[in-house]
Amino acid sequence: MAEGAKTASGGTKENISQEDKEKASWEKLAITMDKRSDLAVSLFIVLVGVLMLIAARDIETGLMPDQITSRGMPDITGLFLVIVGVVLAARQLLHWSELPGHLVPEEGQEDEKGYPATWVRAFGIMLLSVLWGWLLKPLGFLIATPLYLFVSSWVMGERSWGSIIAFSVIFTASIWVIFGPVLGIRFPLGPLSHLALSLGLIH
């Protein structure tokens, strides 16, 4: 009987101790994240996906039979962004009333010392991606893509200009050669279309 009482007492103390730990952990959380901003990010992701799907409609399909076509990657990426954005927004709305007000505990971990994260960088990459899709047809893949990679690398903090230029040019050329002349997928080339035709790179 006494042992049972001790066990029950010990279990109660453990439960209380666990509750205290959880309470202390909760109190350490900084309740500074605005859930309205979080929802706005999710809706912006949906918007980017929709714009990408719309922009993909203007990409011409290649002459070679291809189930994916040159619109395949933008369509898949746009659809993925729409689905992810909708799921995130739905989750946020379902848990909206769990805490009163507009502020919720911050998620994730603190930034690495000396390398702070910033929402400006994330939004900058998103806006650059939308701009890339919009410029893809008038400028062409071989002009719009290296510009996009160059500016994106700079936004991400890379300052080695030689490395940025080399990466942008080599990556763009490699993707175009592999999927263009080799696999026959037609890319929008903009003002370079006539040059590519004269050189026999496209038909």
C-alpha positions as CSV (number, residue, x, y, z in Angstrom):
1,M,0.0,0.0,0.0
2,A,2.8,2.4,1.0
3,E,4.7,1.5,-2.1
4,G,1.6,2.2,-4.2
5,A,1.3,5.6,-2.6
6,K,4.9,6.3,-3.2
7,T,4.6,5.3,-6.8
8,A,1.5,7.5,-7.3
9,S,3.3,10.4,-5.5
10,G,6.3,9.9,-7.7
11,G,4.2,9.8,-10.9
12,T,2.4,13.0,-9.8
13,K,5.7,14.7,-9.2
14,E,6.9,13.6,-12.6
15,N,3.8,14.9,-14.3
16,I,4.1,18.2,-12.5
17,S,7.7,18.5,-13.4
18,Q,6.9,17.8,-17.0
19,E,4.2,20.4,-17.0
20,D,6.6,22.9,-15.5
21,K,9.2,22.2,-18.1
22,E,6.6,22.6,-20.9
23,K,5.4,25.9,-19.3
24,A,8.9,27.2,-19.0
25,S,9.7,26.2,-22.6
26,W,6.5,28.0,-23.7
27,E,7.4,31.1,-21.8
28,K,10.8,31.2,-23.5
29,L,9.1,31.5,-26.9
30,A,9.0,35.0,-28.3
31,I,5.4,35.8,-29.3
32,T,6.3,38.3,-31.9
33,M,5.4,36.7,-35.2
34,D,2.3,38.2,-36.9
35,K,0.1,35.4,-38.2
36,R,-1.4,37.9,-40.7
37,S,2.1,38.2,-42.3
38,D,2.4,34.4,-42.3
39,L,-0.9,34.1,-44.1
40,A,0.1,36.8,-46.6
41,V,3.3,34.8,-47.5
42,S,1.2,31.7,-48.1
43,L,-1.2,33.6,-50.4
44,F,1.8,35.2,-52.2
45,I,3.1,31.7,-52.9
46,V,-0.2,30.9,-54.5
47,L,-0.1,34.1,-56.5
48,V,3.4,33.2,-57.8
49,G,2.2,29.8,-58.8
50,V,-0.8,31.2,-60.7
51,L,1.3,33.8,-62.5
52,M,3.8,31.0,-63.5
53,L,0.9,28.9,-64.9
54,I,-0.4,31.9,-66.8
55,A,3.1,32.8,-68.2
56,A,3.6,29.2,-69.3
57,R,0.7,29.5,-71.7
58,D,2.8,31.8,-73.9
59,I,5.7,29.3,-74.2
60,E,5.6,27.7,-77.6
61,T,5.7,23.9,-77.8
62,G,8.5,22.2,-79.8
63,L,8.0,20.6,-83.1
64,M,9.2,17.2,-81.8
65,P,6.6,15.0,-80.1
66,D,7.1,15.5,-76.4
67,Q,4.6,14.5,-73.6
68,I,6.1,17.1,-71.2
69,T,6.7,19.8,-73.7
70,S,8.6,23.0,-73.0
71,R,5.7,24.1,-70.8
72,G,6.1,21.1,-68.5
73,M,8.5,22.5,-65.9
74,P,6.8,25.8,-65.5
75,D,3.4,24.0,-65.3
76,I,4.7,21.5,-62.7
77,T,6.4,24.2,-60.6
78,G,3.4,26.6,-60.8
79,L,1.0,23.8,-59.8
80,F,3.3,22.8,-56.9
81,L,3.5,26.4,-55.6
82,V,-0.3,26.7,-55.8
83,I,-0.9,23.4,-53.8
84,V,1.8,24.2,-51.2
85,G,0.4,27.8,-50.7
86,V,-3.2,26.6,-50.4
87,V,-2.2,23.9,-47.9
88,L,-0.2,26.4,-45.8
89,A,-3.0,29.0,-45.8
90,A,-5.6,26.3,-44.9
91,R,-3.5,25.2,-41.9
92,Q,-3.0,28.7,-40.7
93,L,-6.7,29.5,-40.9
94,L,-7.6,26.3,-39.1
95,H,-5.3,27.2,-36.1
96,W,-6.1,31.0,-36.3
97,S,-8.2,31.1,-33.1
98,E,-5.9,29.1,-30.9
99,L,-4.2,32.2,-29.6
100,P,-6.0,35.6,-29.2
101,G,-4.8,38.6,-31.1
102,H,-2.6,38.6,-34.2
103,L,0.8,37.5,-32.6
104,V,1.9,33.9,-32.3
105,P,5.1,32.2,-31.0
106,E,8.0,32.3,-33.5
107,E,8.8,29.1,-35.3
108,G,12.1,27.5,-36.0
109,Q,15.4,28.5,-34.5
110,E,17.3,31.7,-34.0
111,D,19.4,33.0,-36.8
112,E,23.0,32.0,-37.0
113,K,25.2,34.6,-35.4
114,G,26.7,36.8,-38.1
115,Y,24.3,35.5,-40.8
116,P,20.8,36.8,-40.0
117,A,17.9,35.7,-42.1
118,T,15.7,38.3,-43.8
119,W,12.3,38.2,-45.4
120,V,13.5,40.8,-47.9
121,R,15.9,38.2,-49.4
122,A,13.1,35.5,-49.7
123,F,10.6,37.9,-51.2
124,G,13.4,39.2,-53.6
125,I,13.9,35.7,-55.0
126,M,10.2,35.2,-55.4
127,L,9.8,38.5,-57.3
128,L,12.8,37.8,-59.4
129,S,11.3,34.4,-60.3
130,V,8.1,36.1,-61.4
131,L,10.1,38.6,-63.4
132,W,12.1,35.8,-65.1
133,G,8.9,34.1,-66.2
134,W,7.5,37.4,-67.6
135,L,10.8,38.2,-69.5
136,L,11.3,34.7,-70.8
137,K,9.4,35.2,-74.0
138,P,10.6,38.7,-75.0
139,L,14.2,38.3,-74.0
140,G,14.6,34.6,-74.5
141,F,15.9,31.8,-72.3
142,L,19.6,32.5,-73.1
143,I,19.3,36.2,-72.0
144,A,16.7,36.1,-69.2
145,T,18.1,33.1,-67.3
146,P,21.7,34.3,-66.8
147,L,20.4,37.7,-65.7
148,Y,18.1,36.0,-63.2
149,L,20.8,33.8,-61.9
150,F,23.3,36.7,-61.6
151,V,20.9,38.9,-59.7
152,S,19.6,36.0,-57.5
153,S,23.2,35.1,-56.5
154,W,23.8,38.7,-55.5
155,V,20.6,38.8,-53.5
156,M,21.7,35.7,-51.7
157,G,24.9,37.4,-50.6
158,E,27.4,36.1,-53.2
159,R,30.0,38.8,-54.0
160,S,32.5,36.9,-56.1
161,W,31.6,38.5,-59.5
162,G,33.7,36.1,-61.5
163,S,32.0,33.0,-59.9
164,I,28.6,34.5,-60.3
165,I,29.1,35.3,-64.0
166,A,30.7,31.9,-64.7
167,F,27.9,30.0,-62.9
168,S,25.1,32.0,-64.6
169,V,26.6,31.5,-68.1
170,I,27.7,27.8,-67.8
171,F,24.5,26.7,-66.1
172,T,22.2,28.4,-68.7
173,A,24.3,27.1,-71.6
174,S,24.3,23.6,-70.3
175,I,20.6,23.5,-69.7
176,W,19.9,24.9,-73.1
177,V,22.3,22.5,-75.0
178,I,21.0,19.4,-73.1
179,F,17.3,20.1,-73.4
180,G,17.4,22.1,-76.7
181,P,19.6,20.8,-79.5
182,V,20.1,17.4,-77.9
183,L,16.6,16.5,-76.7
184,G,14.7,18.7,-79.1
185,I,12.8,20.8,-76.6
186,R,12.1,24.2,-78.0
187,F,13.0,27.2,-75.8
188,P,11.9,30.8,-76.3
189,L,15.0,32.5,-77.6
190,G,13.7,36.0,-78.2
191,P,16.0,38.2,-80.3
192,L,18.5,35.3,-80.6
193,S,16.0,33.1,-82.6
194,H,17.3,34.2,-86.0
195,L,20.9,33.7,-85.0
196,A,20.1,30.2,-83.7
197,L,18.3,29.4,-87.0
198,S,21.1,30.6,-89.1
199,L,23.6,28.5,-87.2
200,G,21.4,25.5,-87.5
201,L,21.0,25.1,-83.7
202,I,17.2,25.1,-84.0
203,H,14.8,24.1,-86.9
